[in-house]
Amino acid sequence: MAAGCGGTREVTPANIPNPDRFLYDRGVAALKEKKWLDAREYFRQVVDNYPQSPLRPDAKLGIGDTYLGERSSESLVLADNEYREFLTFYPTNNRADYAQFKLAMSFFEQMRGPDRDQTSTREALQEFDTFFARYPDSPLAAEAKQKWREARDRLSDHNFGVGLLYFRLGVYGGALSRFQEILKEDPGYSHRDGVYYYLAELFLRADNKAENRAQAIPYYQRLVTEFVESEYLERAQKRLKELNAQ
């Protein structure tokens, strides 16, 4: 039945001294070739048939990796389950950091566009934060930080989109609170140049009093100082020239 569903029958040669190693190595080879179903079946045989094998934890991770590799909505949920089970059964294993990183990635791969629901983005960030707390010295930390930044930018992009919509609709109070919230919660936001620009514009549009102009100037200055390239740079420089002249 496994063969009929695209799986791989057990083909361990008779009298082989280390059948678990044989199956595991076949699984690794299939995984490298992105033969997800074949690799999963080899790893599953190790997990199910060799409970005392030292390769069982690695095979468990291999199963998760096959689901993660498929990247379908269903397989990503199954990957999440495999990595969580690994962390439950083998919390002190030397690859626990890998399992936690891949658990975060199972949500990272489910992230939706900035204009869509951000539940998966928040879950990815939560799992990355757990990774940093538990495994600060992991060799995967640098990659995890990069992925965390991408996820955090996605969430801030979503909030920026909401603020921009308020701005365009003339709901300036809502836009102001949304933009200020972004800078407070995510000061390292990669696209904060847009936040600076629209915050400055909001103060100019509130009214043209001198105190509002004074509040706008620092945001334009931060944009010009922190960003060598930006779609808002030329406009910010023009605004600064006008305001300084006034």
N, C-alpha and C positions, 0 to 999 in steps of 0.2 A: 504493500500500500504506500510505503514511503517513496518507493521508486516511481509509482504512478503519480504522486503529487509533486514530483520534481526533486525529491530527496535522494539520498545516497544510501544504498544498502551497506551493511557492514561487510567489508571486504578484507578483514584482517587475515593474513596468511596463517595457516595452521602452525602451531608450535612456535610462533614468534615469541621471543623472550619478553618484550615490552609492548604488548598490544595497545596500551593506553598511549604510549609515546608515538606509536605508529599512527593511530587515529588523530592524535593532536597535531602532529606534523602535517598530515594530510589536510586537516582543517585550516592550519595557518597558510598552507600553499593555496588552497581554494579562496581564502579570504583575500590574499594579495591579488588574486585574479578577479576579485569582485564577484565570485560565484557564491552568492549569499546563501542560497538553499543548500548547496553541497557542503559548504563550510559549516553551516549550522548543524547539519546532520552529523558530521564527524565530531564536532564539539559536544553535541547532545549525547552521543554514545559514550564519550568519556565521562560526562557528568552522571548519566543514568546507570552505567554498567561498571564503573570503577570508583566507588565512593571513597576508597582509601588511597587513591592515586594522588601523588603530590601535584599532578597537573590539573586536578579537578578545578581549583580556583581559577587558573588561567583559561581553562575551557569555558567556565561560566562567563568570564569576561568576553571570551570569543563570541559566545552566543549574543551577548549584548551588542558587540561590534557589528555583527551581521545585520541586526535589526537597525542599528544606527546608520549603517551603510546604505540600506534600502531607501531611507528618508521618506517613506510614505507616512501619512498621518497615523495609520494603524501601527506600523512598525516602530515609530518613534515612541509610542506609548509602551510597547513591549520592551523596547530598549530601556526605558525608564525603570520598568519593573525588574529587569535582569540586574541592573546596576544597584538598585536598592536592595535586592536580595543578597547580592555579593557583600555589600557593606554590613548587612545584618549578620550573615554567616561568617564573614571573614574580616571583622573590623580592624584587626591588627596585622593583616596581610601586608606585605611590602608593596603591593600594588593597589592599596586602598585609595591612595591619592589619584591614581589613574581612574578608578571607578567613580570617584566623586567628580572629577573633571568631566568624564563622559556623561555622567548623570546630568550635569549642568548643560552639556552640549545637546542632550536629547530635548531639552526645552529651547535652547538656542536655535536649533534647526526648525522649531515650530513657530518662531517669531513671525508676526505678520507685519505688513507695511505700516508706516507711521499713521496713516489715516484709519487703521483698523484697531480692533480690540488688542490690548497689550498685556493680557493675562500671562501668556507664555513668556513674554519679555521679563515681567516681574518675577516669575518663577525661576527663570534662568539666572537672574541677578541674585536671587536668594541662594541658589545652589552654588554659585561662584563665591559668594560671601562665606558660605560654609567651608568651601575648599580653602580659602585664604586663612580662615580661622584655625582649621585643623592641620593644614599642610603648608605652612608658610615657606618652608625650605624645599619644597618639591621642585624638581627640574621642570615641571609643567607650569610653574607659577608665571613665567613670562608670557606664555601663550594664553594662559587663563586671564591675565590682566588685559591683554589685547582684546580677547573676546568679551570680557566684562565691559570694556570701553565701548565696543560696538553695540552691545545690548543697552548700555546706559544712554548712548547717543540716540538709539531708536526710541527709547522712552521720552527723552527730551525733545526729539523731533516731533513726537506726537503732541506734547504739551505746547511746543512752539506753534504747531499748526492750529491748535485751538486758540492760542493767543492772537495769532495773525487773523483768524476769522473774526474774532471780537473786534480787532483793530479796524478791519475793513467794513464791518457793520456799524462802526461808530460807538461800540460799547467799550469806551475807553477804560472805565474802571475795571472791567473784567480782564481786558488785555493787560493792563498794568499789573494786576495781581498775579496773572499767569506768568508773565515775563520775569517778574521779580522772584517768583517761586522757583523758576528754572535756575537762576543764578545762585539762589540760596542752597538748593538741594543738589545741584550739579555744576559747581563752579568750573570744572574742567571740560564742560560741554564743548565738543569740537566745533560746533556751529554757533557759538555764542556771539559771533559778529552780528548776526541777524538780531539777536536779542538786544545787544547794545544799540543798534541802529533804531529799532522800533521803540525802545524805551525812551531814547532821546526825542524821537518824533512825537511821542505821546506828551512829553512835557511841553514841547512847543505848541502842540495843538490844544492843550488845556486852556491856555490863554497866552497872551504875549507879554505877560509881566516879566520884569527883570529877574525875579527870583526863579521863575520857571526856566528862563533861558540859562540861568546859572546851573540848574539841575541837569539840563540837557547836555551841556558842554563836556562834563567828565565822561559820559558814555561815548560821545563821538571820539574823544581823545583816547579812550581805552581801545576802541575799534582800530584807530589809526596806529596805535602803539603796538598792539598785540597781533595784528594781522597784516602781513606784507601783501597778501593777495586776498581779495574779498570782492564780491559783487556789490557790496555797499561802500567800499573804500572811497571811490571817487565822490560819491554823494556826501559821505561824512566829511571829507576834506573841504568840499564846497560849503557845507553848513558851518563848519568851524571858521572858515574865512569870513562868512557873513556875520556870524555871532561875535567874533572878535572885533570886527569893524564897528558893530553896534556898541 
